[in-house]
Amino acid sequence: MSVRLVFDGKVVVVTGAGGGLGREYALAFGERGASVVVNDLGGDIKGGGKSSDAADKVVEEIKAKGGKAVANYDSVEDGEKLIQTALDAFGRIGAYLDNCFPCLKPITLYLIHRVHLRGSFMVTRAAWNHMKNQKFGRIIMTSSAAGIYGNFGQANYSAAKLGLLGLANTLAIEGQKYNIHCNTIAPTAGSRLTETVMPPDLLESLKAEYVAPLVLWLSHDQCQENGGLFEVLRWERSQGCIVRNKNQGMFPETVRDQWDNICDFTNATKPANINESLATLVEVLSRVETDEGLAPNPTSAMATALEAVGQKLPESTFSYSHTQCILYALGVGMSTKDDHHLKFLYEGHEDFSCLPTFGVIPSQAAMMDGGLGSVPGLNFDFTRVKAPGNNPNHLYFCKYRTLTSQARIADVLDKGSGAVILLDVHTYSGKELVCYNQYSLFIVGAGGFGGKRTSDKAMSTVAHPNRAPDAVMTDTTTRDQAALYRLSGDWNPLHIDPSFAAMGGFKSPILHGLCSFGFAARHVLKQYANNDASRFKSIKVKHDLGSNKLAHSANASIIISLCSPPAIDLKTGAGALHKGPYSGKTDVTITVSDDDFMEVVQGKLNPQKAFFAGKLKVRGNIMLSQKLEVILKDYAKL
C-alpha cells in the first residue's frame, strides 16, 4: 500500500460518536494520530434519555490504543460548548464530523430540525471562526438517502437532511478561500437503528467501519475535494469503485488512490428513489461476496495496464487456399449431410465460397503469434483467456490469397473478476482492407486493478429487441470439435491439453469461443441470407451459457414461501423444482405474496426493489436472493 495517511497534530470533533458510524470515525481518527473530541448525548434510539457512558467508552478505547481523546456530552444545539471542549483540551479545531443519528419516531418537524439541521448549524458556526483564523478546516456533514430521494413516513427527517446538504454546499463556497472544505456523505451502515429492519447477513456486510475510510480521506489535508455529496453528486451517481475484498480490511489510502474512479461520471446512473439507490448497494455487496473486489495494489496495476493501450503487436502474414477454407467450415460444424453445406466444403462446386467468419483466422494469427504476452503493461496470465467476443466487418474471401494483419491494443477494462483486453485487428490484401476484427479477451482473475469498466472504443450494436427471438436454432458439437477446429490455426493448448487447461483453472479442455461463434454465424447465414456469403457484412457476438447450466452458478437450495411453498434445488445435477412443503436443509428462504411472485417471474418486479419495499422477506443467506432474477428469466426456467 502507498504512503499511509496520518492526522498527527490534527483535532477532530465527532458528534454522535458513542456508537455506530460515529464511533468508527472516532476510533479511526484516534488510531491515526488525531486528537478526538467524542461527543454523544447518550440518548436511546428514540431520541430520549441522556448518559455519559457511550462517549466515555469510546474515549477509553482510543486511549487504550495510545490515542488522545476527551468526551463531551452536550447537545449539538449547544455548539459553543462542544467546540470549547476541543479548544480547552487541545487548543484548536481542525475537522468537524456531523453524525447525528436519525430519530425514526414521527415527532414534530421542529424537533427533528432542531437536531439534524439547526444542531449541525450551531456546531459549525461555533467552529467556523477558529478554522478561518488557522486557514484550515474540514467539515463532513451526514445526510441520508431519505433526504436525497425522499422516503415514506419521513417527511420531517428528509427535509432536515436535504437542508443539511444545502447548508454544506454553501459552506463549501464560503470556506474555500480560507482552506475550509465542506463535504456531505450519505452512508448506509448496520447499526442499532437498522438491526430491526435488515437481515443479519446484510448487516454484517454493512459494517460501520467500511464508511470510515471515506471520512478519513475527506478530512485529510491532502484531500482537495470540496462541496461534494457521497454517495450522490448532481442527483446522478457515478459507477464508483469497489475498495475492499471479502474478509479483508478497508483503508483510506485505497479510497485516496481510487478517487478519480470514484468520481468518474462516465456511464453514471440516475436512481429515482431510495429503493433504486439501495438496490445498487446490494449488487456491490454481492460482488464483494463472490471475490470481485479490489486487487492488492490497484494503483500500480492500473497504471501498468494503461501502458498497454495503443501498443501494436508485430505484423503477421497468412496465406490460404481452398484447403484452409474447407477445414474451417468443418471446424464450425458444417457437414456433407446437409446439401446446402456443399458449396463451403467442395472446391469444385460452381458456387464455392469461404465462410465470411473465416476472417477471424488470419486476424487471430496476429494475436496468437506471441506478441500479446510481450506487450508492456499486460502482466496477465494468458492461460486463463476465456471466450473472446468478436466483431468482424465487410468480409469476402477469394480461394487464394496472402493477407497481412496489424493488431493494436484498443483498451484494457477492469470487470472485477477479470480483465478485458479490446484488441483491434485490421487485415489487408496488399493495400485493400479485407476485414476488421475486434476481439474482447476476458482474462479470468486479472481484474480488480481499479481500471474503468466500459470503453468508447468497444464496437457498439443496435438496441436489443424487446421481443422473443425470431428464430431459435439448436446444434450439437462433437467430442472432437475443439481438436478439429484448432487445425485452422488456433493452437492454444487450453483447448486440447488437459494439464494446460488445469493451469488455467478449468477441469478439462474447453471449446474455442470462436468455434461457437462460427456455429452461430453459419446458422444466421443460412436462416437470413440463404447461405449467400456476399450478403453477410458484419457480426458481433457475446457468449452466454444459457439453459440449466445457470443453476450451477448458485450452488444453493432456495425456498420461496407461498401457500404451498416449493423449493428450488440448485446444488444437484442440472437443478430441480420440488413441490412443497420441502423438508431438506435450505440456504435461503424467501417469503412473498402470490401476486408479487408472479411479477418477479414475469420480469415486472425487480427482487432487490421488492426487498427494500417490504414486499419480499428473506431469511438465511441474503446474497443468494440476487440469483432470483437470473433463475426466473425465460431462458433459465427449471
N, C-alpha and C positions, 0 to 999 in steps of 0.2 A: 504494500500500500504506500502511497505517496506521503508527503510531509503531513504529520499529524497536526490537526487544528487544536490550539490551546487558547485558554482565556485567562492567562496569568495577569493579575493586576486589574481585571475587569470586575465590576459589581453588577449583579443581576437580581432583579426583583421578579418573583414569580407569584402571581395570585392564584388562589385555588390549588396550592401546591401540596395539600395534605394527602392527596391520593390521585389515582388515575393518571391522566396526561400530565398535570401539573407536577406531580411527584416525580415522574420520569424526567421531565425537563430539569427540575432542581437537582436531581441526582447526577444527571449527565453533565450539567454545568459545573457542579462541585467536583466531579471526578477529573475534569479538565482544567482545574485551577482557578475557576471563578469564585468570588465571594458571593454567597447566595442569601437573599432575604426570602425566607419561606413564609408566605402569607396564606393563612387559612382561617376562616371564621369558625370552623369546626361544626358546621351545621349538618343535618341529615339530608338525605336525597330529596326531601320535600321542601328544603329551604328553612326548616325550623331548627331551634336549639343553638347552642354555642359551646365549644370545648377547645382547649389548647392542645389536646392530646395529638391530633393529626399532625399539626405543624411541628410539634416537639419531636415526634418520632422520626420525621424526615430529617430534621436538623441533626439528630443523633446518628442517623445513617450516614449522612455526609461527613460528619466529624470522625466517625469510626473508620472511614477510608482516608483520613488525613486531610479532608477538605475544611473550608471555612463557611460557617452558616449561622444565621440568627433567625429566630422565629418572630412572626408578627401575627396578631390575632384580630386586627381591626377589619371592619367592613371596607370594601373598596370605595364606599361613599366617603370615607374619611381618608381620602388620598394623601393629604398633607402628612398625617400621622404615619402612614405606610412608608412614604419616601423619607421622612425624618428618621425612621428606624435605620434605613440604609445609610444615611449621612452620619448618624451617630455612631454606627458600628464600623463603617468602612470609609467614611469621608467623601464618598462620591456615588454617582449612579450612572451606569453605562447602558444597561438594557432592561426593558420592562416587558414582561410577558403576561398579557391578559389571558387568564384561563378560567374565568368564572363559569361554573357549571350551570347547565340548563335546569330550570325548575319545571318539571313536567306537569305539575298540578295547574289546572286552568284558573289562575288567580288574575287579578286586575292588570290591565295594561300598565298602569302606573307603577305597580310593584315590580313587574318584570323589567321595565325600562330603568328603574332606579338602580338595579344591579347590573344589568347587561349593557346598558348604553351610558347612563349617567355615571355609574361607578367607574367604567373604563375612562370616561372623560375626566373624572376627578383625579384619578391616579396619574393619568398622562399630563394633565395640567400641572400637578404638583412636581412632576419630574422634568417638565419641559425646560424651564429656565436653567436648571443645573446642566442639562445636556447641551443647551445652547451655549452656555459660558465655557464649557470644556471642549466645544467643537466636535463632539462625538455623541452619538446615541443610536440605539437600535430598539425599535418598538414592534412587538409582534401582537397583533390583535387576533382573537379567536372568534371567528364567525361560525357558521353552521350551514350544512346543506339545506336545512329548513329555511334559512334566511335567503339563500341563493335562489332556490326553486319554489319555496313555499311548501307547506305540509298541512294536512288536515288536522284540525284541533289545536293549531299552534300559531294563530294569527298574531297574538301579542309577542310571543317569543321570536317569530320570524321577522316581524317588523323591527324589533330591537337589534337582531343580529345583522340584518341588512343595513340598518342605520349605522352600525359599527363599521361596516365596510366603507360607507360614505365618509365617516369621520377619519378613518385610516387613510383613505385616498387624499383627503385634504391635508392631513398632517404630513403626508409624503411630499406634497408640493411645497408646503410651508417650511418644512425642515431641511429640504435638500441643500440649501445654501449654507446650512450650519453643520453639514455632515450628519444629520439626523435622518435615518431611514425608517420608514414605517411600512410593514407588510402585513397581510392578513392571511391566516390559514383557516381552512375548514376541514378539520380532521375527522376521521371516523375511527374509533378505537373501542375495544372492550373495556367496560368499567362497571361500577355498581349501578350506573344508570341504564346500561344496556343488557345486563346479565339476565334480566327478566323477560326480554323480548328477543334475544338472539340465542341460537343453539350453541352448546358448549364448543363444538368444533369450529364454528365461525368466530367465537370469542377468542379462542386460542390463536387463531390466525390474525386477529386484530389487536395484538398486544400494544399497549400504550407506548412501549419502548421503541416501536417502529416509527413513531411520529417524531421522537426527539431528535434524530439526526438532521431532519429538515429544519427544525427550530434552531439547532446549534449553528448550522451553516448560515441561516438568515441573520443570526445575531453576531456573527464574526465580523471583525473589521475588514477582512479581505473581501467580504461579500458586498457588492455594489448594487444589488437588487433593491429597488425602491418602488413602492406603490403597487406591488403585485398581490394577486389573490391565488392562493394554492389550497384547494385543488383546482379552482376555475379562474380563468382570466378572460375578460371581454365576453363573458357569457358563452364561451365555447371552450372546449377542453382539448389540450394537446394530447398526443398519444402517450406522453410520459415515458418513463423508463423504469424497469424493474431494477431495484438496487439492493436486493438481498437474495440469497439462496435458501433453500429449505434447510431448517435446523441449524442455521448459521446466524451470526450477529449482523447488525446493520450499523454503518458508521457514517458520520457527517462528511468524512473525506470522500466517500463514494458519491454522496449527493453533490458535493462540490465538483467532482470530476465528471459527473454526468449532467451538469447544469444545462449545457447547450441542448442536449437531447430532451431534457425535462421541459424546457421552454420552447421547443420546436413545434410550431403550429401547422406544419405540413400535415395534411390529412387530418385536421382537427375534427373532433366530434362536437355535437351540439345537443347535449341532453336536455330534454324539455321538462323533466320533472325529477323528483327525488328518487323514484324507482329506477329510472334510466341511469341516474348517477351511481346508485349503489350496485346495479347490475354489472357495470364495468369493474367495480371493486371485486366482486365475487369471481369474475372471469380471471382477473390478475392473480387472485389467491389460488385459483385452480392451477394456473401456470406455474406458480411457485411450488405447489404441492407435487407437480409432475417434473420438478427439477428443471424447468425452463427459466431459470433465474439468471444471475449475473456471473460472468467469468471472473476468476480470481483477480485479474489485473486488467479491467476493461479499458482503461485509458490507453495504455501502451498497445494493447491488442487492436483497438480501433484505429489508432494511428498507423499501425503496421498494415492493416487491411487496406486502408485508404491509399497506401503507396502503390497498390496493385492496379488501381483504377487508371485506365488509359494505356497500360502496358500492352505491347504487341508480342504475340508468340512468333516463333520462326515460321517463315513462309513454307508452305507444303505443296508438293505436286502429286497428282493422282491420275493415272492412266487407266482406262477401262475399255472393255469391248462388250459384245453381247453376252459373254460368259458371266461377267460380274452382274449385269442387269438381271439375268435369269436366276442366278444364285440368290440375289437379294429378294426376288419375288418368291422363291421357295422359302426363304428365311422368314418371311412375314405371312406365311400360311397359304400361298396360292398352290393350287393342285390341278392336275390334269383331269380330276373327277368333275371339274366344272368347265364346260366347253368355253365359257366366256373368259377363262383364265389363259387360254392357249396363246393369245396374242402377246402375253407377257412372258411365256415360257418357251416359245419356239421361234428361233431367229428366222426361219423360213416363212413364217406367217406373213400374209400380204399386208397386214397392218401391225407388224411387230412394233411394240412400244416398250419403253422403260417406265416403270412406275415413277411418278413425279417425286415421291418421297425418297427416291434413291439419292436425292441431293444431300441427305444427311451423311452419307458415307464419305464422300471426299471432304466435306467440311469437318467431320469427326476425326478424320486422319490428321487434320491440322491441330486438333485439340489433344489427341492422344499420342503424339509423337514425342512426348516427354517434356515439352516446353512449358506446360501448365505448372508442373511442380517446381520449376526453376524461376517462376515469376516472383520478384521481390514483394514481400507482404503477404503472400499466400502460404502461410505456415500451417496448412491444414493436412489432415490425414486423408489422402485421396483414395485409400482403400474403402472409405465409408461414403463414397459418392452414391447417391440413390436417385433413381427415377428422374432423369433430366427432362424438362419440358422443352418444346421445340417450336420454332416458328419460321419455316422456310417460305420464300415468296418467289413467284414468277419462275416456275420450274419447267424446263423442257429439255430432254436429252436425246442426242443422236446415238447411233450404235457405237461409234468410236470417237474418243476424244482424250486429250490430255488437259487436265484442269489444274489451276493454281488457286490455293486458298490462303487468305490472310485472316488470322484471328486476333481479336483485341478484347481486353477486359473492359466491359462497359460499366460494371458496377459490382460492389460487394455488399450484400444485405445481411442483417442480423435478424434471424427468425426465432431467437430464443433457444430452441432445442437444436438448432443447426444454423449453418451459414449458407447463403445462396450466392453463387457467382453467376452474374449475367455475362455471357460471352457472345460477342458478335463475330460472325464468320462470313466474309464475302468470298465467293468462288467465281473465278473468271476462266474463260476460254480465250486466250490472248488478252485483248482489252475489253472483250464483251463480258458483262456481268451475267452469269448463268443462273446463279441463285444466291439468296441471302438467308442465313440461318441465325437465329438467336437461341442459344442454349441457356437453360436455367438449371444449374448444377446444385443440388442440395447435398451439403456435407454434414452427415449426422454427427452431433456432439460438438460442432465447431462454433456454435452461436454464443450469445451472451457476452459479446465483446463491446457492447454499447453502441453499435452502429445503427443506422436507420433501417426501418422495416420495409419501406417501399421505395421505388425509384421511378423517376420520369423517363428513364432510359428503357424501361420494360415495354415491349410491344403491347399496345392496347388492343382490345377486342370490342366488338359491339356488345350492347347490353344483353344479358342472358334473358331469353324469352320466359315470361311467366306463364308457362303452359306445359302440358305433358309433352314428351318427345314426339316428334313427327314420325319417327321410325326407331325401332329397337332391334339391334342385331345381336345375336349370340354366337360365339365361336369358341372353339376349343384348341388349345395348344397341345403339342405332343410332348412327351417326356424329353425328347432331344431337341426341342425347339431352340433353346439357347445355344446348344452345340452347333446347330445348323446356321443360325443367324450370325454367329461370331465369325464365320468364314467370309462374310462380306467385309470384314476389316475391323470389327470391334473386338480386339484381342484381350480386353480386360479379363484377367483370370478370375475375377469376382464371379463371373457367370459360368465357370466350368470347374474350378478347383475348390473342393470343399475346405481345404486348410486355409486358402486365401480368403474365402468367404467368411470363415470363422474369425479371421483377423479383423474383418470389417464389421463384426458384430452380428453376422447372420448365421442361422442354423445350417443352411445349405446354400449352394449357388442359386442365384436369383435370375429371373428372366430380365433381359435388357428392357429398359423403359422404352427405348426407341424401336424395339421389336413390337411391343404393344402399340406404339404409335403407328407403325406400318400396318398392323392389323386394322386399326380404326380407320386409317386413311383409305385403304383399299375398299372397305365397306361403304364409305361415303362416296368414293369414286363410282362404285357400281350403282348405288341407290339413286344418286342425283346427277351423274354425268354419263351414265351408260358406258362406263369404262373408257371414256374419251379423255386421254391424258392432257390434251390441249386445252380442255375446259377447266382444268384444275390450276388455280392460281396461287393460293396460299392457305396455310392451316396453322392453327395454334392449339396445342394440346396441354392439358393439365391432368395428371394421373390421379385417379381416385379408386380406392379399393371397392367400395360399394358392397352390396349383398350382405350376407350374415357375418362376414369377417369383421364388420364393425363391432360386433358383440364382443370379440376377444379383447378389444382395447379397454373395456370397462372392467372385466375380471371381477365381478361382484354379483350379489343377489339383491334384487330390489323388490320391495313390497309397495304396492300402491293401494291405499285403503279406500275401497268403495263399499257398496252394500255387501258384496261377496268378494273380498279383495283377492285379486290374482297376484302371482309373483313372477317376476322376470328373472330367469337364471342366465347370467352371462359368464359363468365360470366353466361350465362343462360343454364340451363339443361345440356345436355351432350356435348354442343358446337355445332356450326353451321358455315357453309361457305356460305356467301352471295355473289351473283353476283354484280359487280359494276355497276354504282357508288353507294357508300354507304353514306347515309345521317346522320346516327347516330353519336353520340359522340365516339371518339376513344381515346385510351390511348397512342398509338404509331403508327406512320406512317413510313413505310419502302419503299424507292424508290430503285429499282434495275432493271437492264435490263432483258429481257426475257431469254437470254442465261444463264446469271449468276444465275437467279432464278431457272432455271431447274437444274443447277449444285448443288445448295443448296438442292433442293428436292431430287436429286439422291445421296446426300451424298458426292459429289465430291468436294464441296467448303464449307469450314467452315465459318459460318456467321461472326464470330469475325474477321477472316482473311480478309474477303471481306470488312468489315467495315474499317479496318485500311489500306487496299489497295485502298480505294476510290471507290470500286465497289458497295457499298451498303450505302445508306444515311438514317439517322434516325432522325425523329422529334418526340418530346414527351419524354416519359419515356424510356430512352435507355436501362435500365436494363431488360425491358420486351423482348427486341430483343434476349436475351440469351435463351428464350424459343423456338426459331425457330428450333434449331437442334433437340429438343425433339419432337416438334409438327409435324415436317415433316418426321420423321422416318416412315418406312413402317408400323410398328405395331400401329402407333398412328395417321394415316391419318383420316381426318374428311370426 
